[in-house]
């Protein structure tokens, strides 16, 4: 099944806030430790970058890019974020 992905050309400057996932070490936890962990608040990530693509379920942003003399572009710190995690998205003017 193919998804309809919208690509931004040029990419759009954007500010995004989302609730991040958190992984714990692969050790053993007793029941009280798991209950304590479940009460921890989620981490809010605040990101300034460029929106490269999106579809109905995700956005793809990057933090930096470079353009070489031959016109080739490379992108750094690429992140694909589920839209259900996003709390705020605001396009920026530069």
C-alpha positions in Angstrom: 0.0 0.0 0.0 1.5 3.4 -1.0 1.1 6.5 1.1 0.6 9.9 -0.3 3.6 11.9 0.9 3.9 15.6 0.4 7.5 16.8 -0.2 8.3 20.4 0.5 10.6 21.9 -2.1 12.1 24.1 -0.8 11.8 22.7 2.8 9.8 25.0 5.1 11.3 26.4 8.3 9.3 25.1 11.2 9.1 25.0 15.0 7.7 21.7 16.4 6.9 20.5 20.0 6.3 16.8 20.5 6.1 14.3 23.3 9.1 12.0 23.0 9.3 8.3 23.6 11.6 7.1 26.4 13.5 3.8 26.5 14.7 2.3 29.8 17.7 0.1 30.3 17.3 -3.6 29.6 17.6 -4.6 33.3 14.9 -6.1 35.6 12.4 -4.0 37.4 10.2 -4.8 40.3 6.5 -3.8 40.4 7.0 -0.7 42.5 9.8 0.6 40.1 7.5 0.1 37.1 4.7 2.0 38.9 7.1 4.8 39.7 8.3 4.9 36.1 4.6 5.0 34.8 4.0 8.2 36.9 6.9 10.1 35.3 5.9 12.9 33.0 6.7 12.6 29.3 9.5 14.7 27.8 8.5 17.6 25.6 11.0 18.1 22.7 11.3 21.6 21.1 12.8 21.6 17.7 13.7 24.3 15.2 14.4 22.9 11.7 13.0 22.4 8.2 10.0 20.4 7.2 11.0 18.1 4.4 8.0 15.8 4.0 4.7 14.7 5.6 1.8 12.4 5.2 -1.4 11.7 7.2 0.6 10.0 10.0 4.1 11.6 10.2 6.3 14.5 9.5 10.0 14.4 8.5 12.2 17.3 9.6 15.9 18.0 9.6 18.1 20.4 11.6 20.9 21.2 9.1 21.9 20.8 5.5 24.7 21.7 3.2 24.9 22.3 -0.6 28.0 21.4 -2.5 29.4 23.2 -5.5 28.0 20.6 -7.8 24.5 21.3 -6.4 24.2 18.1 -4.3 22.5 18.6 -1.0 23.0 16.5 2.2 20.8 16.7 5.3 21.7 16.2 9.0 19.8 15.2 12.1 16.8 13.8 10.2 13.8 12.9 12.3 10.5 11.2 11.5 7.9 12.1 14.1 4.4 10.5 14.4 1.7 13.2 14.1 -0.1 11.8 17.2 3.0 12.8 19.3 3.0 16.4 18.0 1.6 19.1 20.3 2.4 22.2 18.3 3.7 23.0 14.8 4.3 26.5 13.6 5.8 27.5 10.3 8.5 30.2 10.5 9.6 33.1 8.2 13.3 33.6 7.8 
